[in-house]
Amino acid sequence: MENLIDRVWEYSKNNPEGFTLNIETLKAVKFGIVVAYNDTQNSFGKEALKQVINHALKHNKIVGGWLNEDNKMYYFDSIRVFKNSELQLAIEFAKQNKQLAIFDLTNLIEIKIK
């Protein structure tokens, strides 16, 4: 587990603009719509990354990271990836998980949730 945490932490350092990573394969996810789980909301720092990875291992095995430009903190999330054709499902999941936005990886577009 510590090795996985270290590898994802290093991956985040090499991808300061953000990333979406399959933690089983350690390969980037490049397509689909990503939505964070509320359970890992406001997770930043290496200790929080451990909790995010534990959550991801029990769910979809995908971790995302992103820099919040407002406070300059790097956040980690356990996330679920939807197909682009499942936009409505992604929006419903986002609302259930109290998300303000989701991200379309395929087209690199943030989608605000109303």
C-alpha positions as CSV (number, residue, x, y, z in Angstrom):
1,M,0.0,0.0,0.0
2,E,2.8,2.5,0.9
3,N,4.4,1.8,-2.5
4,L,1.1,2.6,-4.3
5,I,0.7,5.8,-2.3
6,D,4.3,6.9,-3.1
7,R,3.7,6.1,-6.8
8,V,0.5,8.1,-7.0
9,W,2.1,11.0,-5.0
10,E,5.0,11.0,-7.4
11,Y,2.6,10.9,-10.4
12,S,0.8,14.0,-9.0
13,K,4.2,15.8,-8.7
14,N,4.9,15.0,-12.4
15,N,1.4,16.2,-13.4
16,P,0.8,19.4,-11.5
17,E,-2.0,20.5,-13.8
18,G,-4.0,17.5,-12.8
19,F,-4.5,13.9,-13.6
20,T,-6.9,10.9,-13.7
21,L,-5.2,7.6,-12.9
22,N,-6.2,3.9,-12.9
23,I,-4.4,2.8,-9.7
24,E,-4.5,-0.9,-10.8
25,T,-2.6,-0.3,-14.0
26,L,-1.0,3.1,-13.1
27,K,-2.1,4.4,-16.5
28,A,-3.8,7.7,-17.2
29,V,-7.5,7.7,-18.0
30,K,-8.0,10.0,-21.0
31,F,-11.6,9.6,-22.0
32,G,-15.0,9.9,-20.3
33,I,-16.6,12.1,-17.8
34,V,-15.1,12.0,-14.3
35,V,-17.1,12.6,-11.1
36,A,-15.7,12.6,-7.6
37,Y,-17.2,10.8,-4.7
38,N,-18.3,13.0,-1.8
39,D,-16.6,10.6,0.6
40,T,-13.2,11.9,-0.5
41,Q,-14.2,15.6,-0.7
42,N,-11.5,18.1,0.4
43,S,-8.7,15.6,0.5
44,F,-5.2,17.2,0.1
45,G,-1.8,16.1,1.2
46,K,-0.2,12.7,1.4
47,E,-2.1,11.4,4.4
48,A,-5.4,12.2,2.7
49,L,-4.1,10.5,-0.5
50,K,-3.9,7.3,1.5
51,Q,-7.6,7.6,2.4
52,V,-8.5,8.4,-1.2
53,I,-6.6,5.4,-2.5
54,N,-8.3,3.1,0.1
55,H,-11.7,4.4,-1.1
56,A,-10.8,4.0,-4.7
57,L,-9.6,0.4,-4.2
58,K,-13.1,-0.4,-2.8
59,H,-14.9,1.4,-5.6
60,N,-13.7,2.2,-9.2
61,K,-9.9,2.1,-8.7
62,I,-9.6,5.5,-10.2
63,V,-7.9,8.5,-8.5
64,G,-7.9,12.1,-9.7
65,G,-5.8,15.0,-8.7
66,W,-6.2,18.7,-9.4
67,L,-4.8,22.1,-8.4
68,N,-7.3,24.5,-6.9
69,E,-6.3,27.8,-8.3
70,D,-8.1,29.8,-5.6
71,N,-6.2,28.4,-2.7
72,K,-3.2,26.8,-4.5
73,M,-3.9,23.4,-2.8
74,Y,-3.6,20.1,-4.7
75,Y,-6.7,18.0,-4.1
76,F,-7.1,14.2,-4.5
77,D,-10.4,12.4,-5.2
78,S,-11.6,8.9,-5.6
79,I,-13.6,9.1,-8.8
80,R,-16.0,7.3,-11.1
81,V,-15.6,7.5,-14.9
82,F,-18.7,7.6,-17.1
83,K,-18.8,7.2,-20.9
84,N,-19.4,10.4,-22.8
85,S,-22.8,9.0,-23.8
86,E,-23.7,8.8,-20.1
87,L,-23.7,12.6,-19.4
88,Q,-27.1,12.5,-17.6
89,L,-26.0,9.6,-15.4
90,A,-22.8,11.5,-14.6
91,I,-24.8,14.6,-13.7
92,E,-27.2,12.6,-11.4
93,F,-24.2,11.0,-9.7
94,A,-22.6,14.4,-9.3
95,K,-25.7,15.8,-7.6
96,Q,-25.9,12.7,-5.3
97,N,-22.3,13.4,-4.3
98,K,-22.7,17.1,-3.9
99,Q,-20.3,18.1,-6.6
100,L,-20.2,21.6,-8.0
101,A,-18.6,20.4,-11.3
102,I,-17.6,17.4,-13.3
103,F,-14.9,17.1,-16.0
104,D,-15.1,15.8,-19.5
105,L,-11.7,14.2,-20.1
106,T,-12.4,13.5,-23.8
107,N,-13.0,17.2,-24.6
108,L,-11.1,18.8,-21.6
109,I,-14.2,20.7,-20.5
110,E,-15.4,21.4,-17.0
111,I,-19.2,21.1,-16.7
112,K,-20.8,23.1,-13.9
113,I,-23.6,21.3,-11.9
114,K,-26.7,23.4,-11.2
